[in-house]
Amino acid sequence: MNTESERIIIIAEAGVNHNASMEMARKMVIEAAKAGADYVKFQTAVPELVISSIAPKASYQKETTGEQESQLDMCKAIHLPLSAYPELAELCRQHGIGFMSTPFDLVSIESLIPLAMDYWKIPSGEITNLPYLRKIASIGGKVILSTGMSTIIEIEQAVDVLVEGGIEREDIYLLHCTTQYPTPFEYVNLKAMDSLKKLKTGGVGYSDHTLGIEVPIAAAALGAKIIEKHFTLDKTLPGPDHRASLEPDELSEMVKAVRNIEKALGSNIKTVTECERSNIEVARKSIVASRNICKGERFTEDNITVKRPGNGISPMQWDSVIGQIASKDFLYDSLIEL
């Protein structure tokens, strides 16, 4: 059985799927808590500090939000003001779910410091942002680093910056992910988590952008300590991320499945479990008489055989039973005794 320290952390990524509606953001907190997630995570940004006026949209953003507006204008329309997050953090506390938000700029980092988050979440796009990484490192605490679009060398460099800035290596958690929304299954590459494990940080997890719930469940089975998954109140809402997100009932199913996998992983010790111990006698076999045997007769392959139940002499003792003398009469199908 897994211990509490081995519990998989499940992050319900609300992101900007609230579409700048505080009412929707509040409801997402409540739905994430009802689904059983450990954390609900938002995205905090001052769009003008993150995106230049000439920055293009990603192809998936063009598909979901059109090409008319710029990436900057799109983000302005879907981000909450910095003043919104203290209320959301308090709402999380009231509903028994952890609060997290990913900052995308230095001002946003500063605004989140007073909220005392358990983890700082660094998005994939900031893994090569040296001033940003140094700012996070200067604050201290635990860090979750997404590694989409990154080479192993870039990941190592980012980890080194964080460590040099004061973060303990064991307090850094690396999330494998593929930065495409939705991610085609052939580009998921879950086995890349093995490469991240070699960096000897506090642990490895997975941030999922595929459709459905099977890939995060597989990641849990492969040893992910953290699972992050986008969710939305309604996949048909306008905005860049809704299409690749789970609705509340799907999020709940994913959480249940991951918890079941968590239980099933157990330990690395092969032994007889308590729940199967009583079945040993029923399923295993013993040496029994294959016909009536008289006292004084030798046991041979012609008069003994192997059948259930398994509460007699084990068939593994077959060779030592053959040739011995019956000490009494044995009826057909009765357990042989020596």
C-alpha angles and dihedrals in degrees: 000000000000119000124231089258089059094051112129111242111228117202119195103209107215089167108161095328088117087076090222091301112134089198090057091045091054091049090050090056090053094046093048090051092048090050090057099246117156094221139015111211129201132185119245121199146145094221095208089057093050106039130042121220090251098050111121125222121254115254093252089051090053089051094051102035105021131243101268099089125052124247088254094053091046092054093045088058097052105037125095119226118262089250091067098068101071089058091049091049090052091048089053090054091050091053097043098247128120120252123225135163130183113229117214100190140028095259090053090050090055092048092054098048095085091054091070098218118195091229138022108224115210113197122224093252093062097051090101095040103108098185090048094049091048091051092053090046092052091059095054128205130099123330133202111199121195113211105198116144089013136125120221088251092055090049091051091050092051091048090050091052091052093047093046088050093057107272114133111241091232089056092062118091121191121212118202112215143151114231101224126104108244101012115217110235093241089063098049097088097185091180087072085082086076090062091049091051089061089066088072099225126147093282148313130251142164134250109201129211099164125111114261132012106273097092097055088047089053090048090055090052090051092056106271110164093194129038120192122187133172117238136184139186090236129009091210095062117114116260141086102272108036096089093059094045135093123244116231096266091050091048089053091051091050092051091050092048094049091049090051091051089047090056092044094053092069117159133319092252118105110214143133109285121221093241093058100039094091090054095062093086092045099047104033126071140233136202109270138173113271089198137001110300123200125220110268094027118125120244110245138166086263097061105033133055141164124265142145140304106070101212096098134064110329116245085234085076092056096115093051093049095050110093097019121123121251108244092201142003116291123200123217112286094010120135114263115239127192 
